[in-house]
Amino acid sequence: MTSLRKLGSSDLEVFPLSLGGNVFGWTADEATSFAVLDAYTAAGGNFVDTADSYSAWVDGNSGGESETILGRWVNKRGNRDDVVIATKVSQHPDFPGLTAANIKAAADASLTRLGTDHIDLYYTHFDKPEVPVEEIIGALDELVKAGKVRHIAASNISPERLRESLEFSDREGLARYVALQPHYNLVSRDTYEGGLQDLAARSGLAAVPYFALASGFLTGKYRPGTTVEGPRAAAGAGKHLDTERGVRVLAALDEIAQAHDTEVATVALAWLAAQPTVVAPIASARTPDQLPPLLAVADLELTEEEITRLTAASA
């Protein structure tokens, strides 16, 4: 049984791979989403990441589809206490922004869709610098005191605003961020490494990176000279294909994957999981068949030399 990892200063213990729920109600229908969730939890997984806005970008969707499917699955399986549910606020079409009133209304809407009385980890999805951190933290603290949220976290936030938020929480004795969800992977390191990572390390925050596989580029599925199908894949994976860095990273991943008799995606996730502050990278699977290389990160430990090699290739 894979050992769980402590999430920052919280009392949450999570599997070293967080299952992304962005595909539920989008590229995975309800039955397939249930099958993916069943396979993930059967393998020991317990950490599911969603957001109130998933998947409002799809024609005919209004946002909240992912939470609704996750809520139905949890209630059908009767396993609420075994699953750490993370969701987010600020991007739902009906609940945009981070005013205190909106945070509280959005949380209630998420709880209804999830069919539960508490959210384990509640992220501010995209920071809104026009709203004072005092208002944001104050509203999140009220949710914690009301028992609707266990722990709070931030995603897509600047080091300055994160520092300000932590200082306010500490000064006023209010709920304090325990985790951070940055855009971070082998070919996108600039947003997180440096200021944010240093602050997370100093403040005891856990990092739960999204786009951990660079929209599929780090699965090795796309190679220079191949055609990337679909606009989202082209914008995500496609942009790394013809860069020197992308070619170097794939070459290093191929060799290390071969040495461990494992998949390229598993090695890319293992590099991420080995970085300071990172507790659980997020990756999503449209079908149960896509899960094994993701889950395998729990059992793959790279050598220092392999980690250094990948770091250098991706510099």
C-alpha positions as CSV (number, residue, x, y, z in Angstrom):
1,M,0.0,0.0,0.0
2,T,1.4,3.4,-1.0
3,S,2.1,5.6,1.9
4,L,0.1,8.8,2.0
5,R,1.8,12.2,2.2
6,K,0.9,15.0,4.7
7,L,-0.5,18.1,3.0
8,G,1.5,21.0,4.4
9,S,0.6,21.9,7.9
10,S,-2.9,20.4,7.6
11,D,-4.2,17.2,9.0
12,L,-5.0,15.9,5.5
13,E,-3.0,12.9,4.2
14,V,-3.1,12.4,0.5
15,F,-2.0,10.0,-2.2
16,P,1.0,11.2,-4.1
17,L,-1.0,11.7,-7.3
18,S,-4.1,14.0,-7.3
19,L,-6.8,13.0,-9.8
20,G,-7.8,15.9,-11.9
21,G,-11.6,16.3,-12.3
22,N,-11.5,18.8,-15.2
23,V,-12.5,16.0,-17.6
24,F,-15.6,14.9,-15.7
25,G,-18.7,16.1,-17.7
26,W,-16.4,17.2,-20.5
27,T,-14.3,14.5,-22.3
28,A,-15.5,11.8,-19.8
29,D,-19.3,11.3,-19.4
30,E,-20.7,10.3,-16.1
31,A,-20.3,6.5,-16.5
32,T,-16.7,6.9,-17.6
33,S,-16.0,9.4,-14.8
34,F,-17.3,6.9,-12.3
35,A,-15.1,4.1,-13.8
36,V,-12.0,6.4,-13.6
37,L,-12.8,7.3,-10.0
38,D,-13.4,3.7,-9.1
39,A,-10.0,2.6,-10.6
40,Y,-8.2,5.5,-8.9
41,T,-9.5,4.7,-5.5
42,A,-9.1,1.0,-5.9
43,A,-5.4,1.7,-6.4
44,G,-5.2,3.6,-3.1
45,G,-5.9,7.1,-4.5
46,N,-7.8,9.5,-2.2
47,F,-7.2,13.0,-3.5
48,V,-9.6,14.4,-6.2
49,D,-9.2,17.9,-7.6
50,T,-12.1,19.8,-9.2
51,A,-13.4,23.4,-9.4
52,D,-16.9,25.0,-9.5
53,S,-16.2,26.3,-13.0
54,Y,-15.5,22.8,-14.6
55,S,-16.6,22.6,-17.3
56,A,-18.3,25.9,-18.2
57,W,-16.2,26.2,-21.4
58,V,-18.1,23.3,-23.1
59,D,-21.1,24.2,-25.3
60,G,-24.2,23.4,-23.4
61,N,-22.5,23.3,-20.0
62,S,-23.0,26.0,-17.4
63,G,-20.2,25.1,-14.9
64,G,-20.4,22.7,-11.9
65,E,-20.7,19.6,-14.1
66,S,-17.5,18.1,-12.6
67,E,-18.6,18.7,-9.0
68,T,-22.0,17.2,-9.7
69,I,-20.6,14.0,-11.1
70,L,-18.1,13.7,-8.3
71,G,-20.9,14.3,-5.7
72,R,-23.1,11.6,-7.3
73,W,-20.2,9.2,-7.3
74,V,-19.3,9.8,-3.6
75,N,-22.9,9.4,-2.6
76,K,-23.4,6.2,-4.6
77,R,-20.2,4.7,-3.2
78,G,-20.8,5.9,0.4
79,N,-17.1,6.8,0.7
80,R,-17.1,10.5,1.6
81,D,-14.8,10.1,4.6
82,D,-12.2,8.2,2.5
83,V,-11.9,10.9,-0.2
84,V,-10.1,14.3,0.1
85,I,-12.1,16.6,-2.1
86,A,-10.5,19.8,-3.3
87,T,-12.5,22.4,-5.2
88,K,-12.1,26.1,-6.2
89,V,-13.8,29.5,-6.3
90,S,-13.7,32.6,-8.5
91,Q,-14.3,31.4,-12.1
92,H,-17.9,30.0,-12.1
93,P,-20.0,32.1,-14.6
94,D,-22.6,32.7,-11.9
95,F,-20.1,33.2,-9.1
96,P,-17.2,35.2,-10.5
97,G,-14.6,36.8,-8.3
98,L,-13.5,36.7,-4.7
99,T,-15.6,39.2,-2.8
100,A,-16.7,37.9,0.6
101,A,-20.3,37.5,-0.5
102,N,-19.4,35.6,-3.6
103,I,-17.0,33.2,-1.8
104,K,-19.7,32.2,0.6
105,A,-22.4,31.9,-2.0
106,A,-20.1,29.9,-4.3
107,A,-19.1,27.6,-1.5
108,D,-22.8,26.8,-0.7
109,A,-23.4,26.1,-4.4
110,S,-20.4,23.7,-4.5
111,L,-21.5,21.9,-1.3
112,T,-24.9,21.4,-2.9
113,R,-23.5,20.0,-6.1
114,L,-21.0,17.8,-4.2
115,G,-23.8,16.5,-2.0
116,T,-21.7,17.0,1.1
117,D,-21.5,19.2,4.2
118,H,-17.8,20.1,3.9
119,I,-15.1,20.7,1.4
120,D,-11.7,19.3,2.5
121,L,-9.5,21.8,0.6
122,Y,-10.9,25.1,-0.8
123,Y,-8.8,27.1,-3.3
124,T,-9.1,30.6,-4.5
125,H,-8.9,29.6,-8.2
126,F,-7.4,32.8,-9.7
127,D,-6.4,35.6,-7.3
128,K,-8.3,38.9,-7.8
129,P,-5.9,41.7,-6.8
130,E,-8.7,44.2,-6.7
131,V,-10.1,42.5,-3.6
132,P,-8.1,43.1,-0.4
133,V,-6.6,39.9,1.1
134,E,-8.3,40.8,4.4
135,E,-11.7,40.4,2.7
136,I,-10.8,37.1,1.0
137,I,-9.2,35.5,4.1
138,G,-12.0,36.8,6.3
139,A,-14.6,35.1,4.2
140,L,-12.6,31.8,4.0
141,D,-12.1,31.9,7.7
142,E,-15.9,32.2,8.2
143,L,-16.4,29.1,6.1
144,V,-13.8,27.2,8.2
145,K,-15.4,28.3,11.5
146,A,-18.8,27.2,10.1
147,G,-17.4,23.7,9.4
148,K,-18.1,24.1,5.6
149,V,-14.4,24.0,4.7
150,R,-11.6,22.1,6.5
151,H,-8.6,23.8,4.9
152,I,-7.9,26.7,2.5
153,A,-5.5,27.0,-0.3
154,A,-4.5,29.3,-3.2
155,S,-3.9,28.8,-6.9
156,N,-2.6,31.3,-9.5
157,I,-1.4,33.9,-7.0
158,S,1.7,36.1,-7.0
159,P,4.3,35.8,-4.2
160,E,3.4,39.3,-3.0
161,R,-0.3,38.5,-2.5
162,L,0.5,35.1,-1.0
163,R,2.9,36.7,1.5
164,E,0.3,39.4,2.3
165,S,-2.4,36.7,2.9
166,L,-0.2,34.6,5.1
167,E,0.9,37.6,7.2
168,F,-2.7,38.7,7.7
169,S,-3.8,35.2,8.7
170,D,-0.9,35.0,11.2
171,R,-1.5,38.5,12.6
172,E,-5.3,38.0,13.1
173,G,-5.2,34.3,14.0
174,L,-7.4,33.4,11.1
175,A,-7.5,30.3,8.8
176,R,-4.2,30.1,6.8
177,Y,-3.4,28.7,3.4
178,V,-1.9,25.2,3.7
179,A,-1.4,24.5,0.0
180,L,-0.7,26.1,-3.3
181,Q,-1.7,25.0,-6.8
182,P,0.8,26.4,-9.3
183,H,1.3,25.8,-13.0
184,Y,4.4,23.7,-12.8
185,N,6.0,20.9,-14.8
186,L,9.3,19.9,-16.5
187,V,8.8,22.4,-19.4
188,S,7.1,25.2,-17.4
189,R,9.2,26.0,-14.4
190,D,9.4,29.8,-14.4
191,T,6.1,30.6,-12.8
192,Y,6.7,28.5,-9.6
193,E,10.5,28.2,-9.1
194,G,12.0,31.2,-7.3
195,G,9.7,33.5,-5.3
196,L,6.6,31.3,-5.0
197,Q,8.5,28.1,-4.3
198,D,10.8,29.8,-1.7
199,L,7.8,31.3,0.1
200,A,5.9,28.0,0.1
201,A,9.0,26.3,1.6
202,R,9.4,28.9,4.3
203,S,5.7,28.9,5.1
204,G,5.2,25.2,5.2
205,L,2.8,25.1,2.2
206,A,2.4,22.0,0.1
207,A,2.5,22.4,-3.7
208,V,-0.1,20.5,-5.8
209,P,0.9,21.4,-9.4
210,Y,-1.5,21.5,-12.2
211,F,-0.7,20.9,-15.9
212,A,1.8,18.4,-14.4
213,L,2.1,16.7,-17.9
214,A,2.1,19.9,-19.9
215,S,-1.3,19.2,-21.5
216,G,0.0,15.8,-22.6
217,F,3.4,16.8,-24.0
218,L,5.2,15.0,-21.1
219,T,3.4,11.7,-21.9
220,G,5.6,11.3,-24.9
221,K,2.6,10.9,-27.1
222,Y,3.5,13.9,-29.2
223,R,6.8,14.0,-31.0
224,P,8.5,16.5,-33.4
225,G,7.0,16.0,-36.8
226,T,3.7,14.6,-35.5
227,T,0.4,16.5,-35.9
228,V,-1.2,17.5,-32.7
229,E,-5.0,17.0,-33.0
230,G,-7.5,19.5,-31.5
231,P,-7.1,23.1,-30.5
232,R,-6.5,22.6,-26.8
233,A,-3.8,20.0,-27.4
234,A,-2.2,22.2,-30.0
235,A,-2.1,25.2,-27.7
236,G,-0.9,23.1,-24.8
237,A,1.3,20.2,-25.9
238,G,2.0,21.6,-29.4
239,K,3.9,24.7,-28.2
240,H,6.7,22.5,-26.7
241,L,7.2,20.2,-29.7
242,D,9.6,22.2,-31.8
243,T,11.6,23.8,-29.0
244,E,15.2,22.7,-28.2
245,R,14.1,22.4,-24.6
246,G,11.2,20.1,-25.5
247,V,13.4,17.8,-27.6
248,R,16.1,17.6,-24.8
249,V,13.5,16.8,-22.2
250,L,11.9,14.0,-24.2
251,A,15.3,12.5,-24.9
252,A,16.1,12.4,-21.2
253,L,12.7,11.1,-20.3
254,D,12.9,8.3,-22.9
255,E,16.2,7.1,-21.5
256,I,15.2,7.2,-17.9
257,A,11.8,5.6,-18.6
258,Q,13.6,2.8,-20.4
259,A,16.1,2.3,-17.5
260,H,13.1,1.8,-15.1
261,D,11.0,-0.1,-17.6
262,T,8.2,2.5,-17.1
263,E,6.3,5.1,-19.0
264,V,7.5,8.6,-20.0
265,A,4.6,10.2,-18.1
266,T,5.5,8.3,-14.9
267,V,9.1,9.7,-15.0
268,A,7.8,13.3,-15.7
269,L,5.5,13.0,-12.7
270,A,8.3,11.5,-10.5
271,W,10.6,14.4,-11.3
272,L,7.8,16.8,-10.2
273,A,7.0,14.8,-7.1
274,A,10.7,15.0,-6.1
275,Q,10.8,18.8,-6.2
276,P,10.9,20.8,-2.9
277,T,7.4,21.5,-1.5
278,V,5.6,19.3,-4.1
279,V,3.3,16.8,-2.3
280,A,1.0,15.5,-5.2
281,P,1.1,16.5,-8.9
282,I,-2.4,16.7,-10.5
283,A,-3.1,14.6,-13.6
284,S,-6.4,13.6,-15.2
285,A,-7.5,10.5,-17.1
286,R,-10.3,10.4,-19.6
287,T,-10.6,6.6,-19.3
288,P,-9.4,4.0,-16.8
289,D,-6.8,2.8,-19.3
290,Q,-5.0,6.1,-19.0
291,L,-4.5,5.8,-15.2
292,P,-1.7,3.2,-14.7
293,P,1.2,5.4,-15.8
294,L,-0.1,8.2,-13.6
295,L,-0.6,6.0,-10.5
296,A,2.8,4.4,-11.0
297,V,4.4,7.7,-9.8
298,A,3.6,6.5,-6.2
299,D,6.2,3.7,-6.6
300,L,8.9,5.3,-8.8
301,E,11.8,6.9,-7.0
302,L,14.3,8.5,-9.3
303,T,18.0,8.6,-8.4
304,E,19.6,12.0,-7.6
305,E,21.5,11.7,-10.9
306,E,18.3,11.2,-12.9
307,I,16.6,14.1,-11.2
308,T,19.6,16.3,-11.9
309,R,19.7,15.2,-15.5
310,L,16.1,16.1,-16.1
311,T,16.5,19.4,-14.3
312,A,19.4,20.2,-16.6
313,A,17.6,19.1,-19.8
314,S,14.7,21.3,-18.9
315,A,16.7,24.4,-17.9
